[in-house]
Amino acid sequence: MIDVAIIMGSTRPGRNGEAVAGWVHDLAVKRGDARFEVVDLADFPLPPLDEPMPAITGRYTRSHTRTWAAKIASFDAYVFVTPEYNHSAPGPLKNAIDFLYAEWTNKAVGFVGYGSVGGVRAIEHLRLVMSCLQVAHVSAQVELSLFTDFEDFTVFRPAGRHEDTLTTLLDQVLAWSAALKPLRTGERCEA
């Protein structure tokens, strides 16, 4: 069975990401075709990148990096739940991504964004970053507006249409993750 991390991209107190990640998780587990787990960056207190060697070497010297690496390596795919801060993704999310390399590669990712324009600019930045890490990002994305999907900018009340988009996103993430499995496991592909 495919293991999917739903990664909360914000560590800010009072963040909307907890409600959004909970919504994604609740809808995802109803599928029954994969295992889904919410991964909260706040539970992994990573300082600004402090590894002396580039992540591509896999030579991690810090215990917080090794803990984070083990967590990320345990998944086959990811769904990032990201706010948009100043036309980009939150610093803690980018920092957490930058700590690792091989743990991300040959996996699939989908994006659920929220913000004044649905988090689309944060998602676009994350697409570029994940491409560099050899992560297949799916085309479907959920865009939640602070104006229409949150009451008073804080109480999450998503429009019903977002469930269909999330379903499509999860379908794509699981399909791509399954297709990439031979690259992750070293199995031979029969042509």
KAURCOR-V42956 format. One line per field, one symbol per residue. ss: DSSP state (a for helix, b for strand, c for the rest). phi: phi as a letter, one per 30 degrees, with the letter a starting at -180 (. if undefined). Layout:
# KAURCOR-V42956
ss->???
phi->???
This chain:
# KAURCOR-V42956
ss->cbbbbbbbccccccccaaaaaaaaaaaaaccccbbbbbbbaaacccccccccccaaacccccaaaaaaaaaaacccbbbbbbbcbccbccaaaaaaaacccccccccbbbbbbbbccccaaaaaaaaaaaaacccbbbbbbbbbbccccbbcccbbccccaaaaaaaaaaaaaaaaaaaaaaaaacccccc
phi->.dcbcccddccddiddeddddddddddddddicacbbdcceddbdddeebddcdeddicdccddddddddddddccabbdcbdcchiaddeddddddddbbedddhbcbbbccbldbiidddddddedddddcicdcdddbcbccddccbdhibcdbddeddddddddededddddddddeeddciddccc
